[in-house]
Amino acid sequence: MKNHVMIEARDIVTRFGKHVIHDGVSFKIHKGEIFGLLGGSGSGKTTLLREMIMLQKTSAGAMLVLGTNVMTTSSKMAQKLRQKWGVLFQFGALFTSLTILENVAVAMKEYTNLPDWLIEESALMKLSMVGLPPKVANMYPSELSGGMKKRAGLARALALDPKLLFLDEPTSGLDPQSARAFDELIVTLRDTLGITVVMVTHDKDTIANVLDRFVILGNKKVQFEGTMDVLKQTTDNELKKFLS
Amino acid sequence: MKKIPSLQVTQNNESFNVILQGTWVKESIQKLEPALSALTCKPNTHYTFDLSGISEFDTHGIMLILHYVKKFEAQQCSINKVGANESLEKLLTICEQHYPQEKIVEKKEIFLLSYLENVGKDMFQGYKTLSSFFSFTGELTHYVIAAFLKPLNIRLKATLYHIEQSGAGALPIILLTSFLIGIVIAYQGATQLEKFGANIFIVEMVTISAVRELAPLLTAIVVAGRSSSAYTAQIGVMKITDEVDAMSAMGFSPWNFLVLPRLFALILSLPLLVFFADVVSVFGGMVIASTKLDVSFVEFIDRIKQTVALKHLIIGLIKAPIFGCIIATIGCFRGFQIDSSTESVGKYTTISVVNAIFWVIAIDAIISVLLTELGL
């Protein structure tokens, strides 16, 4: 089970008009891994993440998520797939017209037949799990700070106990202490729920302490794929920048 | 290991053995919940939850178990959880640690009280909106005067841009609607006037009603629908994305950059639009007059020169900038009221259009009565 492939990118090519972002990007993400997408600004990390969750189409190549090619799958399969993953967007992307509790509960209300009291308890538990006090439950996103929005976004991503968790810069904009707590939380979630985590990050502490494996994107291609220990052996100056 | 979720209870004197088996995940909860809720608890009984048979679990399944565990504990039963494997134990500990202490209690609402509360809230909201509108218009006046004292500070390019967007862009639809209105007045008038053989009075009827009242009003309503909503949404989204704050912080006054160009654009372009609307609606009347009533174009224009005073045209054109001022002020004011929620964009855009149209009509009515009483 350890080497069970959750996501596989095969020769991904992405073009915006004439502008080429990826030119033959391939990698594999295994079950239970915390996998990082690294690279400089504009190297197409977030684009790659968006392609995995079907928010963007690739120009060529295949993206297999849980064994399904997300480029060619039917809309019915796609809908099933969407319930198996949770996504945390960079700025939380909470629904501004719903309270925090409703934000977390909305997927459970829509996709499960759990009784209302259990939905409420589960949602409150998840809010507490990501480190939010119970009093925020009835507040609206506009009343929360950026870090709290991010936590609430994570609680919403975890609502359906996903197999896969996509995080877009989870620790950016958090103070160092909260960032480390966030890292710990992600590791705990992986250990307990067996979630596979895919994250885009710039945070050197996160890279060193949390990621099991990662790819470094650059120059439209994968420059490096592997673990921190392997990266430490490198002599490439460009790659050394990612060592803390 | 059993896949089917199940629950078995065996009794041994004062203690119960609850054996949980199978998949305790969100899909099976509907089936499990009735079985669990059937368990009753007498004080001082002992329960043992045997979790060793659980083959698959998620937080929802665990929350279900915890809910009943907490409930029994509250009824002074002693609970023992045994047989959880390592990962279940871990998740169980986390869930228990974060189990919500208190329920979010919804306030019971008494109809009359909540009704009164809402009336009060609405009244207070209305009062607050009114006072902030006054402060908005006050500040606007200040900046308009400041702009006239230093005309170089007026953003000419932005003003021209808004004249193009809100003025020139609205021209086709305004021409079409005014033409149709001219036809409608003439057509309805023609059938009545024909009865009296007073065909030639179609000229006064069409020209005065169109030029003095209908063309300005119609133009203003179309512009209110187009531009007041656009202004509100533009400014509101800029507020949401912090662009307004960024401008203020960089020393670009939002008044000079956002509000004044829009205000000046409408004040300048509305009279021009109204003039076009005047011409086209009278032309619409002329077309009907010549086809239905045998009043030729030449006769029609001669009659206008003889009997229709210039004041009607001037009154219509004087109203236009007033309408423009109302529309731009309301559009911008509502835009600045938008807060950080996306819902409020829709809410205030709607309010903005409704307000603008209402006040255009209301001010038109006041001016109409006032001028007629003054004998103009």
Interface residues (C-beta under 8 A of the other chain):
Chain A: T96 S97 L101 M108 T112 N113 L114 P115 W117 L118 E120 E121 S122 L124 M125 K126 S128 M129 P134 A137 N138 Y140 P141 S142 L158 L160 D161 T188 D191 T192 L193 G194
Chain B: V25 K26 E27 I29 Q30 E33 D58 T59 H60 M63 L64 H67 S87 K90 L91 I94 C95 H98 Y99 P100 Q101 E102 K103 I104 D339 S340 S341 T342 E343
